[in-house]
Amino acid sequence: MVSSMNKSLESVLTGSPYVAYTYAYPHKTAYRKLLPQAALHEIWALEPTDAFLYLHIPFCEMRCGFCNLFTTVNPEASLEANFLSALERQARVVRDALPKQKIVRAALGGGTPTYLEPRELQRVLAVLELFSVNAATPLSVETSPQTATTDRLELLKSFEADRISIGVQSFVESEARSVGRAQHLSEVLAALQRIKALDFPTLNIDLIYGLPEQTRETWLESLKIALEFAPQELFLYPLYVRPLTGLGKLEKNWDDTRLTLYRVARDFLLEHGYEQHSMRVFRRADVPSRDGGIAFDAQADGLIGLGVGARSYTQKLHYSSEYAVGQVGVKEIIADYALRSETDFAYAAHGFYLDALEQRRRFILQDIFNVAGFSSSTYWTRFASNALEDFAVLQDLLELGLVVVSSDKIRLTELGLERSDAIGHLFYSAYVQELAQAYEWR
């Protein structure tokens, strides 16, 4: 059995609910140079055939004060052109190295993919076509109010993208300005109207709570305006302040109101026809699933990442380019990516191997933050062991009322859901924590 952490788990209830956002395990700060490098055709040979394709565009028109994404602002034309050429080069190599993988879902993320001019965005869509991504493949694309222009949106509509996700963060101009977003409400509303006019099957709106100057009233104002556009999904993110970001350089306690605002939003959305799928994800109850009958098992199927900054997952190896947040570091890594040859792209050079125990940790962290939780029988089938016996921390969370066991599922309670970001790190191995702590931020 893997014992729980030495410190009292009571701190999960009494301390900050916002310790760390666990969206992938392990985080890229735990990745290191792979010696020797791993040949893609070998590490994918025994993987399932279904895969998710993620294509990362590392460019934005502005850098928000909270942003720690791998992205750079308003790059020079040569950097952009060299990146796109390298992306096309990488795509051809990866396609040839993974001939049996079938893309069943795809996403364009970043950065802001629609930062690209339409002719450049067309080159990116051609990369997706190399992997047989077509109208039958669910495709999500991220955009921003400034770049959701008619010509770009029409191009995405012609490619039959089925989901547009727009980062609004706040409909209150002063709140947006407080985190470095020089956006006007009229501009945001016009972008949403253009998206709605083209009738994409799924509209997602990203909002952030805990912003400087934000109150319960202004938060509700943002939520109400968002619902005027009847989005199929809403992603609500607590403000996180990380090293080397604009807000990270300020001395402020950002934990004052976030939990209250989370509860306000949860209750408001549940009252207005939305279902909660995780601490962050709310979907309208009256809309069908995006799956369209296409099965993708996030626990078993692989993730193929293209573009600098994109990570890839196999069962035993996670890999990506190097990671940075500061602008100097990001540009250095993009420039290095642009120089990589076809031979370079045939190998994973930077990543993390997951042993049997790390795979168990990742299995739990993949699903425990979803309202439905994770399947104990699937866990048993895969690992021939019992999750409650493998991880004593689950027993501790049960005793604290943060986890419940029902039928085949082990899931978070309502109290556990709102403290998801304080629970995730409890499952990190000491080795992963040591690597992350030793990481030198660039």
N, C-alpha and C positions, 0 to 999 in steps of 0.2 A: 504493500500500500504506500502511496505517496502521501506523506503527512502534510498537514496544512502548515502555513507559515508560522513561525515562532511568535510573531506579534499577535496580540488578541484580535480576533475578528470583530470584536465589538466596535472597532474603529470604522468598520464599514457602515455602521449605523450612526456613529457619532461624529465621524470625520467628514471631509469633503466628499460629496457624491461624484466629483469630477477629478479622478486621479489620472486616468489615461483613456483615450478612445481606442478600443481594441477592434480595428476593422480588418486586421490580418495578423496572423501569428506564424512566425515571429515578424516583428517590424523590420524594415530594411536597415535600421541601425544595428541589427545583429548580423547582417550579411558581411562576409569577408571575401577576399580573393580566393578563388578556387585553384588549388594546386594538387594535381594537374587540372587544367580546364576540362570541362565535360562536353563531349560531342553530343549535339542535339539529337541526332538520329539514334544514338544509343540510349539516352535517358528517356526518350519518348517511345521506344520500341514496344515496351510492355504496358503502356498506358491504355486506358479505355479509348475507344474511337471518338466519342463525343467530346467536344471541347468548346470553351468560351473564348472568343477572340476579343482582346482589348487593345485598342490602338491609341497611343498617348501623344498628344500634341502639346509641347512644352512652352506655349506662347500665350500671353495675355496682353490686353490693352492697358491694364493697371495692376498694381500690386496692393491687395487689401492688407490692412494692418494686422489681421489675424492669420494671414495665409502662410502655411508651411508646405504648400504643394511644390512639386518639382516643376517650376515654370519661371520664365523670364519675361520681362516687359518690353514691348516694342522693339524686338530685335532688329539688327541691321539686315538689309535685304539679302546679303551674302550668306549670313548664318541660316536664315530661313530656307534659302534655295539649297544650300548644302545639306540641311537636315532632311528635306523632302527627297533629295537624291539618295541619301543614305537609307531612308525609310524604304524606298522602292527596292534598293539593293538587299536590305535585310529581309523584306517580304519574300522575295524570290528564293533566297537561301532557305528560310524557315519553311516555306511551302514544300520545297523539294526534300527537306530533311524529315518532314512529318507527313508523308503521303497518305497515311491511313486515317489521320484525324479529320473528322467532319465537324465543321463549325455549326453549332445549333443555336448559339446566341452571340451577339456582337455588341460592342460599345465603342464610341469615340469619346475620349475624355481628355483631361488636361490638368492645368491650363484650360484654354478655351479653344476647342476645335474651330469654331466659327470666327475666330480671329483671322483665320486664313481668308484671302481673297477667293471668290468663287472658282476661278481657274485653278487655284492651288487646292482648294477643297475637293475639286473634281479629281485631282491626282490622288488624293487620299481615298476617295470612294473607289477609284480604280484598283487600289491596293486591296480593298475589301473584296472586290470581284475576283482577284487572284485566288482567294480562298473560297470562292463560290458562295459568298454572301449575296443574297438576293431578296426578292420581295417576301419569300417564305421564311426568312431569317429575322427574328426579332432584333431590331437595331435601335439602340439608345444613343442619343447625341446630346452633349452638354453645350449650352450657349449662355450668353449674357445679354442684358438689355441693350448694350451698345452694338453688339454684333449680330443680333437676331434680325437681320435686314431681310427685305422681301426676296432679293435674288438668292441669298444663301438658303433661306427657308424653302423656297421653291425648288432649289436643287436637291435638298434633302427629301422633300416630298416626292420628287420624281424618282428618287432612289428607293422610295417607300420605307423610309425610316418610320418606325411606329411609336417612338417615344422621344419627346423633347424635354430636356431638363434645364430649367433656367435658374441661375443663381441670382435671386433678388436680394436676399438677406434681410432687408427691411424696406417697407413702403414709406417709411418716415425719413425724409431727406436728411435731417440733422443727425439721425442715428447712422445712416449710411456714411455721411461725411466723417463721423467720429472714428470710423475704421478705414478711412482713406478711399472710400468709394464716391467718386465725384459723379453721382447719378441723380437725375431729376425724375420726380414722380411721373411727369408727363411722358418722359422717355420710356420708363418702365411699363406704363400702361399701354403705350403704343406698341411696344414689342410683344406684350401678351395678346393684344388684339390681332396682331399679324399672325401669331402662332395659332390662335383660335380660328381665324379666318380660313386657314389651310386644313383645319380639321384633322390634325394628327390624332391617332387613336389614344395616345396617352400624353398628358401634360403633367409634368412634375414641377413644383415650385420649391426651391430651397429657401428656408428662412433660418435666422440665427437669433437665439435669445441669450440675454445677459450682456447685451451691447451697452457701452457707455451711454448714459442719459435715458436708457430704455426703462419704461415703467409698465405696470400691469395694463394701464389704459392704452399706451402706445403699442404694446405687444398685441393686444386684442384688436386694435385698429389694423395692424398689418394682417392678422389672420382673417379679419372680415373682408378686407380688400381682396386678399388671395381667393377667398371663396366666391367672390363675384365672378371669377373666371372658371368656376366649377372644375378645378384640377382633379384629375383622377388620383394623383398622389401628392403628398406633402412630405418633404424631408425636413425635420426640425433639428437643428444642431445647437448644442450649448456652445457658447464662446469658449474657445481654448486659446491660451496665450503660450506660445512656445519660444524657445531661444531663437534669436536672429530675426524675429518678426518685428514689425513696427510696434505693436502693443507690448511685446516682450521686453522692450526697453523702458517701459513705464513702470513706476512703482504703484501698484494698485491691487486691492483685494477684489478679484473678479468673481468670488464665490458668494456674493451678498444675496443675489435674488434669483439665481438660475433655477434652483429647485422649485421655487414658487411659480416661476413663469412656465416651467415644464408642466406642472400640474394644471395651471390655467389653460394651456393649450390642449392638453390631453382631454380635459373635461369638455372644453368648447368643441373640439372636433368630434368627440364621441356623440355629443348632443346634435351635431349637424350631419350625421349620416356617414361618418368615417369609422373605419375599423383600425385598431392599433395592431401593427405587426411587429414592432420592436420599440425600443425607447425613442428611436428617431423616425420611424416610418409609419405613415398613416395613409390608408387607401380608402377610396369611396366604396361603400358596401354594395352599391348598385351597378358596378362595372365588372365585366368579366376579366379573368386573368389574362395577362399578356402572353401566356405560354402557348396558346393556340394548339394545344396537344403535343407540343414539342417538349420532351422531357430533358431536363438538365439537372444532374445530381451534383450539387456543389461539394458534397463530401467525397465524391469519387472521380468525377470528370475533371479534366485538366483546364488550366487557364494559359492561353498563349498570348504573351505580351509583345507588341511591336512598338517601336519608337523608344527614344531615350527616356528613361524614367519609368517605363512599363515593367511590371514584374510578371514572371511566369511561374506557374505551379505544376509540378508533378507530385506524385504521392510522396516521393522521398527527397526531392530537391526543389527549392525555391530559388529563383535567380533573377537578376535584373542588371541594369547598369549601376554604377555607383550612385550614391545619394547625396544631395546637398539641399540647403534651404537658402543660404546667402547667394546673392546675385553673382558674385565672382565665381563661386564654386559651381553653380548651375551652368553658367556659360562655358566654363572650362570643360565640363562633362559633355555638354552638347557639342562643343567643337571637337572633342575626342571621338564622339560617336560619328560625327560627319566624316571622319577620316578612316573609319573602319572598312576593311576590305570584305569581300565575300567570304574569304577564308575565316576572318575574325568572327563574322556573324554565324558561322557554323558551330560555334562553341559558346558555352556559358562560362563566363570568367569571374563572376561575382555572385555569391549566393550563400545558401545555408542548407546543409543536409539534415533531414529530420530522421532521427532514429525511431525505434518503435514507441518509446515513451513520448517523444515530442509529437509523434503522429497522433497519439491519444489526446494530448493536450489540445492540439489543433482541432481535432474532431469535436471536442466539447465547445471550444470557442467559436467554431463555425456556426453552431446552431443554438447555443444556450441563450443568446441575446434575442432570439426570435420568440414571439409570444408562445408559439407551439412547443418550443424547447427541442431537445434532441431525443432520438429513439434509443432506448437502452438495449433493445433487441438487435438493432443495426450495429450498435457499438459492440455487442457480444459477437455477432457474426463476423465482424471485421477483426476483432482483437482477441477473441476467445477469453474474455475476462469481463468482470463486472465494474462499471464505472464508479459505483458507490464504494466498492472495495479498493479500486485503484487510487481514488482521490478522496482522502479524508476530509478535504476542504468542502466537498459536497455535503458530507454529514454535518459539518459545522454550519453551513448555510441553511440546511434543513432546520437545525435547532434554532437558528435566528429568525426563521420565518421568511427567508429570502428565496428559498427553493422549495418546490413541492414535487412529490412523485405521484403521478396519476396514470393509471393504466400502463402503457409502454413508454410514456414520456417523463423526462426529468426537465422541469421548466422553472423559470423564475416566477415568483409571485408578483403582484402589483408593486409591492415594496421593493422587491428585487429588481424589477424592470427599471424603476426610476433610479436605482443605484448600479445600473449595469457598468458604468465606467469606473466604479470603485471595486467591482467584483472581478472584472476580467484579469487584472494583473495578478490575482491570487493563484491563477493557473500557470503563470509563467515559470519556467524552470530557472534555477539559480544560474545555469550557464547562459541562458538567453539574457537574463538581467545583467549579468556581468559584461557580456558583449555590448549590450545597449549602453550601459553606463560608461564603458570605455570608449564609445564612439566619439570621435572628434568632429563636432559640428562644423560644417563648411558654409 
